């Protein structure tokens, strides 16, 4: 297979390849800046670049990981918090209106939670939905219901229901209740003519 153009007719020119968007506008701009350059006026970008070369900006030292480690620790809720120093001595009402007044730590956050209570709550299933998790009843058989042979013993409970409750207990799905069947229209009772004609 030879992929060669054997035609003597030349391929048409791609006119769009030679076109530049806003060519006339850009050409006029270049002519204007050439005219202004002869008068000694330079474009704004060139002037800014020259000013940056003459007065280079001061190099900022980036904080390294060691600086972060050596930075002093301060308590956010303490009275000598460095974040509150600029606001010391200002009007309380003004700070409240401008949303700059510090938030007071509530009293309930000062008390430390009990470790035993925290461990007990960690074992409980979390509240995922609007319903609370209810542990299923243990499926047992009474001694009167037990059969003589283990071969004829039937397993109690439902494996799907057990898995469903296990998912709820492990916080994988929220506790749910069975959907209630609701009719869209009322049931209308009609006596058929054939039934009405039957006489006993």
C-alpha positions as CSV (number, residue, x, y, z in Angstrom):
1,X,0.0,0.0,0.0
2,X,1.6,3.3,-1.2
3,X,0.2,6.4,0.5
4,X,1.3,8.9,-2.1
5,X,-0.6,11.7,-3.8
6,X,-0.3,11.0,-7.5
7,X,-2.6,13.9,-8.5
8,X,-1.1,16.7,-10.5
9,X,-3.6,19.2,-9.0
10,X,-2.0,21.1,-6.1
11,X,-3.8,20.9,-2.7
12,X,-5.9,23.9,-1.8
13,X,-4.4,26.4,0.5
14,X,-5.5,26.5,4.1
15,X,-6.5,30.2,4.4
16,X,-7.2,29.9,8.1
17,X,-3.6,28.9,8.8
18,X,-2.4,32.3,7.6
19,X,-5.1,34.3,9.4
20,X,-4.4,36.0,12.8
21,X,-7.4,37.0,14.9
22,X,-7.5,40.8,15.5
23,X,-4.7,41.2,13.0
24,X,-5.7,44.8,11.9
25,X,-6.0,45.9,15.6
26,X,-2.7,44.4,16.6
27,X,-1.0,45.9,13.5
28,X,-2.3,49.4,14.5
29,X,-1.1,48.9,18.1
30,X,2.4,48.0,16.9
31,X,2.5,51.1,14.6
32,X,1.3,53.3,17.6
33,X,4.0,51.9,19.9
34,X,6.7,52.3,17.2
35,X,5.6,56.0,16.9
36,X,5.6,56.4,20.7
37,X,9.0,54.7,21.0
38,X,10.5,57.3,18.6
39,X,9.1,60.0,21.0
40,X,10.7,58.2,24.0
41,X,7.6,56.6,25.5
42,X,7.6,52.9,26.3
43,X,4.6,50.5,27.0
44,X,3.5,50.0,30.6
45,X,4.8,46.4,30.7
46,X,8.3,47.5,29.7
47,X,8.2,50.4,32.2
48,X,7.2,48.0,35.0
49,X,9.9,45.5,34.1
50,X,12.6,48.3,34.1
51,X,11.4,49.6,37.4
52,X,11.6,46.1,38.9
53,X,15.1,45.7,37.6
54,X,16.1,49.1,39.2
55,X,14.4,48.4,42.5
56,X,14.2,44.6,43.0
57,X,11.7,43.5,45.7
58,X,13.1,42.3,49.0
59,X,13.3,38.5,49.2
60,X,11.0,37.1,51.8
61,X,12.3,34.3,54.0
62,X,9.9,31.3,53.9
63,X,9.3,29.7,57.2
64,X,10.8,26.2,57.3
65,X,9.6,23.2,59.3
66,X,12.2,24.0,62.0
67,X,10.7,27.5,62.5
68,X,7.3,26.0,63.0
69,X,8.6,23.6,65.6
70,X,10.4,26.3,67.5
71,X,7.4,28.7,67.5
72,X,6.1,29.2,71.0
73,X,2.9,27.5,72.0
74,X,0.0,29.6,73.3
75,X,-3.4,28.6,74.7
76,X,-6.2,29.9,72.5
77,X,-8.5,30.4,75.5
78,X,-5.9,32.0,77.9
79,X,-6.1,35.6,79.0
80,X,-2.6,36.4,77.5
81,X,-3.5,35.1,74.0
82,X,-1.3,37.0,71.4
83,X,-4.1,37.1,69.0
84,X,-6.2,39.3,71.3
85,X,-3.3,41.8,72.0
86,X,-4.2,44.2,69.1
87,X,-7.8,44.4,70.4
88,X,-6.9,45.2,74.0
89,X,-8.3,48.6,75.2
90,X,-10.8,49.0,72.4
91,X,-14.5,49.6,72.9
92,X,-16.4,46.3,73.7
93,X,-19.5,47.4,71.8
94,X,-17.5,48.3,68.7
95,X,-15.7,44.9,68.8
96,X,-19.0,43.1,69.2
97,X,-20.6,45.0,66.2
98,X,-17.5,44.4,64.0
99,X,-17.5,40.7,64.9
100,X,-13.9,41.0,66.3
101,X,-14.8,40.2,69.9
102,X,-13.4,36.9,71.1
103,X,-15.8,34.1,71.9
104,X,-16.0,33.1,75.5
105,X,-15.4,29.4,76.1
106,X,-18.6,27.9,77.5
107,X,-18.5,26.4,81.0
108,X,-19.4,22.9,79.9
109,X,-16.2,22.6,77.9
110,X,-14.1,23.2,81.0
111,X,-15.2,19.9,82.6
112,X,-13.2,16.9,81.4
113,X,-15.4,14.0,80.2
114,X,-15.3,10.7,82.1
115,X,-13.1,8.1,80.5
116,X,-15.4,5.2,81.5
117,X,-18.4,7.0,79.9
118,X,-16.5,7.7,76.7
119,X,-15.5,4.0,76.4
120,X,-19.1,3.0,77.0
121,X,-20.4,5.4,74.4
122,X,-17.8,4.2,71.9
123,X,-19.3,0.7,72.0
124,X,-22.8,1.9,71.3
125,X,-24.1,2.3,67.7
126,X,-24.1,5.9,66.5
127,X,-27.3,7.7,65.7
128,X,-27.3,7.8,61.9
129,X,-31.0,8.5,61.1
130,X,-34.0,9.7,62.9
131,X,-34.8,6.3,64.4
132,X,-32.9,4.7,67.2
133,X,-31.2,1.3,66.9
134,X,-33.3,-1.5,68.6
135,X,-31.5,-4.7,69.4
136,X,-33.4,-7.8,67.9
137,X,-34.9,-10.4,70.2
138,X,-32.9,-13.6,70.7
139,X,-34.5,-16.5,68.8
140,X,-34.9,-19.4,71.2
141,X,-37.0,-22.5,71.4
142,X,-38.8,-23.7,74.5
143,X,-38.0,-27.1,75.9
144,X,-41.5,-28.3,74.9
145,X,-40.8,-27.2,71.2
146,X,-37.5,-29.1,71.0
147,X,-37.5,-32.3,69.0
148,X,-35.9,-35.6,70.1
149,X,-33.5,-35.7,67.2
150,X,-31.1,-33.0,66.1
151,X,-31.7,-33.9,62.5
152,X,-35.3,-32.8,62.6
153,X,-34.4,-29.5,64.5
154,X,-35.3,-26.5,62.4
155,X,-33.2,-23.3,62.7
156,X,-34.9,-20.3,64.2
157,X,-34.8,-16.7,62.8
158,X,-34.1,-15.2,59.4
159,X,-30.5,-14.9,58.1
160,X,-31.4,-11.8,56.0
161,X,-32.9,-10.1,59.0
162,X,-29.9,-10.9,61.1
163,X,-27.5,-9.4,58.5
164,X,-29.7,-6.3,58.2
165,X,-29.6,-5.8,62.0
166,X,-25.8,-6.4,62.0
167,X,-25.3,-3.7,59.4
168,X,-27.3,-1.3,61.6
169,X,-25.4,-2.2,64.8
170,X,-22.0,-1.6,62.9
171,X,-23.2,1.8,61.7
172,X,-23.1,0.7,58.0
173,X,-26.8,1.6,57.4
174,X,-29.2,3.7,59.4
175,X,-32.0,2.1,61.4
176,X,-35.2,1.8,59.3
177,X,-38.8,0.8,59.8
178,X,-41.0,-1.1,57.4
179,X,-42.8,1.1,54.8
180,X,-46.5,1.4,55.5
181,X,-48.8,0.5,52.6
182,X,-51.1,3.4,51.8
183,X,-53.8,3.3,49.1
184,X,-54.1,6.2,46.7
185,X,-57.8,5.8,46.3
186,X,-60.6,4.4,48.5
187,X,-61.8,0.9,47.7
188,X,-65.2,1.1,46.2
189,X,-67.5,-1.9,46.5
190,X,-69.9,-2.4,43.5
191,X,-72.6,-5.1,43.2
192,X,-72.6,-6.6,39.7
193,X,-75.8,-7.0,37.8
194,X,-75.3,-10.7,37.3
195,X,-74.9,-11.2,41.1
196,X,-78.0,-9.1,41.8
197,X,-80.2,-11.2,39.5
198,X,-79.5,-14.4,41.4
199,X,-82.4,-15.2,43.6
200,X,-82.4,-17.8,46.3
